[in-house]
Amino acid sequence: MANKSYLLYRCSGSRRRPVIIFSASDADEAREAPTWLRRRHPENKLLRLRPGQFFEIVEQGQCPPGEWEKAAAELGERMGS
């Protein structure tokens, strides 16, 4: 089975902030990604949740038009700074 691309958001109330785009073989593997990423990238503060926050994982094919591109652009800007 081919890997799919997923977008990880950190959410709090009505705010959604893209954290990372990653690949996984299926939805179960995608749900494990935040834990795996947190272990391997402890310096990434976006991978740590505060009270009232949660992660949302969206598969690329399930994103509304333009959402994936907007999140990727925001992530690119953050990486460039």
C-alpha distances in whole Angstrom, upper triangle without the diagonal:
4,7,9,13,15,19,21,25,28,30,33,35,35,33,30,29,26,25,22,19,16,12,10,7,9,12,14,13,14,17,18,18,22,23,21,22,26,26,25,27,30,32,30,32,30,27,30,31,35,36,35,32,29,25,23,19,18,15,16,16,18,21,24,25,26,25,22,25,28,26,24,28,30,27,28,32,32,30,33,36
4,7,10,13,17,19,23,26,28,32,34,33,31,28,27,24,23,20,16,13,10,9,6,9,12,14,13,13,17,18,17,20,22,20,21,24,25,24,25,28,30,28,30,28,26,29,30,34,35,34,31,27,24,22,18,17,13,13,14,16,19,22,22,23,22,19,21,24,23,21,25,26,24,25,29,29,27,30,33
4,7,10,13,16,19,22,25,28,31,30,28,24,23,20,19,16,13,10,6,5,4,7,10,12,10,10,14,14,13,17,19,17,17,21,21,20,22,25,26,24,26,24,22,25,26,30,32,31,27,24,20,19,15,14,11,11,12,15,17,20,21,21,20,17,19,22,20,18,22,23,21,22,25,25,24,26,29
4,7,10,13,16,20,22,26,28,26,25,21,21,17,17,14,10,8,5,6,6,7,9,12,10,9,13,14,13,16,18,17,17,20,22,21,21,24,26,23,25,22,21,24,25,28,30,29,25,22,18,16,12,11,7,7,9,11,13,16,17,18,16,13,16,18,17,15,19,20,18,20,23,23,22,25,28
4,7,10,13,17,19,23,25,24,22,18,17,14,14,11,7,6,4,7,9,10,10,13,11,9,13,14,12,14,17,16,15,18,20,19,19,22,23,20,22,19,18,21,22,26,28,26,23,20,16,14,10,9,6,6,8,10,11,14,15,15,14,10,13,15,13,12,15,17,15,16,20,19,19,21,24
4,7,10,13,15,19,21,20,19,15,14,11,11,8,6,5,6,7,10,10,9,12,11,7,10,12,10,11,15,14,13,16,19,18,18,20,21,18,19,16,15,18,19,22,24,23,19,16,12,10,6,5,4,6,9,9,10,13,15,15,12,9,12,14,11,11,15,15,13,16,19,18,18,21,23
4,6,10,12,16,18,17,15,11,10,7,8,6,5,7,9,11,14,13,12,14,13,9,11,13,10,11,15,15,13,15,18,18,17,19,19,16,17,13,13,16,16,20,22,20,16,14,10,8,6,5,6,7,11,10,9,12,14,13,10,8,11,11,8,9,12,12,10,13,16,15,15,19,20
4,7,10,13,16,16,13,10,9,6,6,5,6,8,11,12,15,14,12,14,13,9,10,11,9,8,12,13,11,12,16,16,14,16,17,13,14,10,9,12,13,16,18,17,13,10,7,6,5,7,9,11,14,13,12,15,17,16,12,11,14,13,10,11,14,13,11,14,16,15,15,19,20
4,6,10,12,12,10,6,5,4,5,7,9,11,14,15,19,17,15,17,16,12,12,14,12,10,14,15,13,14,17,18,16,17,17,13,13,9,9,12,11,14,16,14,10,8,6,5,6,8,11,13,16,14,12,15,17,15,12,11,14,13,9,12,14,12,11,15,16,14,16,19,20
4,7,10,11,8,6,5,6,6,10,12,14,17,18,21,20,17,18,18,14,13,15,13,10,13,15,13,13,17,18,16,16,16,12,11,7,8,9,8,10,12,11,7,6,5,6,9,11,15,16,19,17,16,18,20,19,15,15,17,15,12,14,16,14,13,17,17,15,17,20,20
4,7,7,6,4,6,9,10,13,15,17,20,21,24,22,19,20,20,17,15,17,16,13,16,19,17,16,20,21,19,19,19,16,14,10,11,11,9,10,11,9,5,5,6,7,10,12,16,18,20,18,16,17,20,19,15,16,18,16,14,17,18,15,15,19,19,17,20,23,22
4,6,5,7,9,12,13,16,19,21,24,24,27,25,22,23,23,20,18,20,19,16,18,21,20,18,22,24,21,21,21,17,15,12,13,12,9,9,9,6,5,7,9,10,14,16,20,21,24,21,19,20,23,22,18,19,21,19,16,20,21,18,18,22,21,19,22,25,24
4,6,8,11,14,16,19,22,24,26,27,29,27,24,25,26,22,20,23,22,19,22,25,23,22,26,27,25,24,24,21,18,16,17,16,13,12,11,8,8,9,12,12,16,17,21,23,24,21,20,20,23,22,19,20,23,20,18,22,23,20,21,24,24,22,25,27,27
4,7,10,13,16,19,21,23,26,26,29,27,24,25,26,23,21,24,23,20,23,26,24,23,27,28,26,26,25,22,20,17,18,18,15,15,15,11,10,11,13,12,15,16,20,21,22,19,17,17,20,19,16,18,20,17,16,20,20,18,19,23,22,21,24,26,26
4,7,10,13,16,18,21,24,25,28,26,23,25,25,21,20,22,21,18,21,24,21,21,25,26,23,23,22,19,17,13,15,16,13,14,14,12,10,11,11,11,14,15,19,19,22,19,17,17,19,17,14,16,18,15,13,17,17,14,16,19,18,17,20,22,22
4,7,9,12,14,17,20,21,24,23,20,22,22,18,17,19,18,15,19,21,18,18,22,23,21,21,20,17,15,12,13,14,13,14,15,13,10,10,9,8,11,12,15,16,18,16,14,14,17,15,11,13,15,12,10,13,15,12,13,16,16,15,18,20,20
4,6,10,12,15,18,20,23,23,20,22,21,17,17,19,16,14,18,19,16,16,20,20,18,18,17,14,12,9,11,13,12,14,16,14,11,11,10,10,11,12,16,16,19,17,15,16,17,15,12,12,14,11,8,11,12,9,9,13,13,11,14,17,17
4,6,8,11,15,17,20,20,18,20,19,15,15,17,14,13,16,17,14,15,19,18,16,17,16,13,13,9,11,13,13,16,18,17,13,12,10,9,10,10,13,13,16,15,13,15,16,14,10,10,11,9,6,8,10,8,7,11,12,10,12,15,16
4,7,10,14,16,19,19,18,19,17,14,14,15,12,10,13,14,11,11,15,15,12,14,13,9,10,6,7,11,12,14,17,17,13,12,9,10,10,12,14,14,18,17,15,18,19,17,14,12,14,13,9,10,12,9,7,11,12,10,11,14,15
4,6,10,13,16,17,16,17,15,12,13,14,10,10,13,13,10,12,15,13,12,14,14,10,12,9,9,13,14,18,20,20,16,14,11,11,10,11,12,12,16,16,15,17,18,17,14,11,13,13,9,8,11,10,7,10,12,11,10,14,15
4,7,10,14,14,14,16,14,11,13,14,10,11,15,14,11,14,17,15,14,17,17,14,16,13,13,16,18,21,23,23,19,16,13,12,10,10,10,9,13,14,13,16,17,15,12,9,11,12,9,8,11,11,9,11,14,13,12,15,18
4,7,10,12,12,14,11,8,11,12,8,10,13,11,10,13,15,14,14,17,17,15,17,15,13,17,19,22,25,24,20,18,14,13,10,10,10,10,13,15,14,18,19,18,15,12,14,16,13,11,15,15,12,14,17,16,15,18,20
4,7,9,10,12,9,8,11,12,9,12,14,12,12,16,17,15,16,19,21,18,20,18,16,20,21,25,27,26,23,20,16,15,11,11,9,10,13,14,15,19,20,19,17,14,16,18,15,14,18,18,16,17,20,20,18,21,24
4,6,7,9,6,5,9,9,8,12,13,12,12,16,17,16,17,20,22,20,22,20,17,20,22,25,27,26,23,20,16,15,11,12,10,11,13,15,16,20,21,22,19,16,19,21,18,17,21,21,19,20,24,23,22,25,27
4,7,8,6,8,11,11,11,15,16,14,16,19,20,19,21,23,26,23,25,23,21,24,25,28,30,29,26,22,19,17,14,14,11,13,14,16,18,21,23,24,22,19,21,24,21,20,24,25,22,24,27,26,25,28,31
4,6,5,6,9,10,11,14,16,15,16,19,20,20,22,24,26,24,26,23,20,23,23,27,28,27,24,20,17,15,12,12,10,12,13,14,16,20,22,23,21,18,22,23,21,21,24,25,23,25,28,27,26,30,32
4,5,5,6,9,10,13,14,14,16,18,20,20,21,23,25,23,24,21,19,21,21,24,25,24,21,17,14,12,9,9,8,12,12,12,15,18,21,22,19,17,21,22,20,20,24,24,22,24,27,26,26,29,31
4,5,5,7,9,12,12,13,15,17,18,19,20,22,25,23,24,21,18,20,20,24,24,23,21,17,14,13,11,12,12,15,16,16,18,22,24,25,23,21,24,25,22,23,26,26,24,26,29,28,27,31,33
4,5,5,7,10,11,10,12,15,15,16,18,20,22,20,22,20,17,19,20,23,25,24,21,17,14,14,11,13,12,15,16,17,19,22,25,25,22,20,23,24,21,21,25,24,22,24,27,26,25,28,30
4,5,5,8,10,10,11,13,15,15,16,18,21,18,19,17,14,17,17,21,22,22,18,15,11,10,7,9,9,12,14,14,15,19,21,22,19,16,20,21,18,18,21,21,19,21,24,23,22,26,27
4,5,7,8,10,11,13,14,16,17,18,20,18,19,16,13,15,15,18,19,19,16,12,9,9,7,10,11,14,16,15,17,20,23,23,20,18,22,22,19,20,23,22,20,23,26,24,24,27,28
4,6,6,6,9,10,11,13,14,16,19,17,18,16,13,14,15,19,20,20,17,14,11,12,10,13,14,17,19,19,20,23,26,26,23,21,24,24,21,21,24,23,21,24,26,24,23,27,28
4,5,5,6,8,10,10,12,13,16,14,15,13,10,13,14,18,20,20,17,13,10,11,9,12,13,15,18,18,18,22,24,24,20,18,21,21,18,18,21,20,17,20,22,20,20,23,25
4,6,5,6,9,10,10,11,13,11,12,10,7,9,10,14,16,16,13,11,8,10,9,13,14,17,20,19,19,22,25,24,20,18,21,21,17,18,21,19,16,19,21,19,19,22,23
4,5,5,6,9,10,10,14,12,13,12,8,10,11,15,17,18,15,12,11,13,13,16,18,20,23,22,23,26,28,28,24,22,25,25,21,21,24,23,20,22,24,22,21,25,25
4,6,5,6,9,10,13,12,14,14,10,12,14,18,20,21,18,16,13,15,14,17,18,20,23,23,23,27,29,28,25,22,25,25,21,21,24,23,19,22,24,21,20,24,25
4,5,5,6,8,10,9,11,11,7,10,13,17,19,20,17,15,12,14,13,16,17,19,22,22,22,25,27,26,22,20,22,22,18,18,21,19,16,18,20,18,16,20,21
4,6,5,5,8,7,9,9,6,7,10,14,17,18,15,14,12,15,15,18,20,22,25,24,24,27,29,28,24,22,24,24,20,20,22,20,17,20,21,18,17,21,21
4,6,6,10,10,12,13,9,10,14,17,19,21,19,17,16,18,18,21,22,24,27,27,27,30,32,31,28,25,27,27,23,23,25,24,20,22,24,21,20,23,24
4,6,9,9,12,13,10,12,16,19,22,24,21,19,17,19,18,21,22,23,27,27,27,30,31,30,27,24,26,26,22,21,24,22,19,20,22,19,18,21,22
4,5,6,9,10,8,10,14,17,20,22,19,18,16,18,18,21,22,23,26,27,26,29,30,28,25,23,24,24,20,19,21,19,16,18,19,16,15,18,18
4,5,7,10,8,9,12,15,18,20,18,17,16,19,19,22,24,25,29,29,28,31,32,30,27,25,26,26,22,22,23,21,18,20,21,17,16,20,19
4,6,9,9,10,13,15,19,21,18,18,18,20,21,23,25,26,30,29,28,31,32,29,26,25,25,24,21,21,22,19,16,18,18,15,14,17,16
4,5,6,8,11,14,17,19,16,16,14,17,17,20,22,23,26,26,24,27,28,26,23,21,22,21,17,17,18,16,13,15,16,12,12,15,14
4,5,6,8,10,14,16,13,14,13,16,17,20,23,24,27,26,25,27,28,26,23,22,23,21,18,18,19,16,14,17,17,13,14,17,16
4,5,7,10,13,14,11,11,10,13,14,17,19,20,24,23,21,23,25,23,19,18,20,18,14,15,17,14,12,15,15,12,13,16,16
4,6,10,13,14,11,10,9,12,13,16,18,20,23,22,21,24,26,24,21,19,21,20,16,17,19,16,14,17,18,15,15,19,18
4,7,10,12,9,9,10,13,15,18,21,23,26,25,24,26,28,27,23,22,24,23,19,20,22,19,17,20,21,17,18,21,21
4,7,8,6,7,8,12,14,18,21,23,26,24,23,25,28,26,23,22,24,23,19,21,23,20,18,22,22,19,20,24,23
4,6,6,8,11,14,17,21,24,26,29,27,25,27,30,28,25,25,27,25,21,24,25,22,21,24,24,21,22,25,24
4,6,9,12,15,18,22,25,27,30,27,26,28,31,30,26,27,29,27,24,26,28,24,24,27,27,24,26,29,27
4,7,11,13,17,20,23,26,28,25,24,25,28,27,24,25,27,25,22,25,26,23,23,27,26,24,26,29,28
4,7,10,13,16,20,22,25,22,21,23,25,24,21,21,24,21,19,21,23,20,19,23,23,21,23,26,25
4,7,10,13,17,19,22,19,18,20,23,23,19,19,22,20,17,20,22,19,19,22,23,21,22,26,25
4,7,10,13,16,18,16,16,18,21,20,17,16,19,18,15,17,19,17,16,20,21,19,20,24,24
4,7,10,13,15,13,12,15,18,17,14,14,17,16,13,15,18,17,16,19,21,19,21,24,25
4,7,10,12,10,10,14,16,16,13,12,15,16,13,14,17,16,15,18,21,19,20,23,25
4,6,8,7,7,10,13,13,10,9,13,14,11,13,16,16,15,18,20,20,21,24,25
4,6,5,7,11,13,14,11,9,13,15,13,13,17,17,16,19,21,21,21,24,26
4,5,6,9,10,11,9,7,10,12,11,11,14,16,15,17,20,20,20,23,25
4,6,8,10,11,11,9,12,15,14,14,17,19,19,20,23,24,24,26,29
4,7,9,11,10,9,13,14,14,15,18,19,19,21,23,24,25,27,29
4,6,8,6,6,10,11,10,12,15,16,16,18,20,21,22,24,26
4,6,6,8,10,11,12,14,15,16,18,20,21,22,24,25,27
4,6,7,8,10,12,13,14,16,17,19,20,22,23,25,27
4,6,5,6,9,10,11,12,14,15,17,18,20,21,23
4,6,5,6,9,10,11,12,14,15,17,18,20,22
4,5,5,6,9,10,11,12,14,15,16,18,20
4,5,5,6,9,10,10,12,14,15,16,19
4,5,5,6,9,10,11,12,14,15,17
4,5,5,6,9,10,11,12,14,16
4,5,5,6,9,10,10,12,14
4,5,5,6,9,10,10,13
4,5,5,6,9,10,11
4,5,5,6,9,10
4,5,5,6,9
4,5,5,6
4,5,5
4,6
4
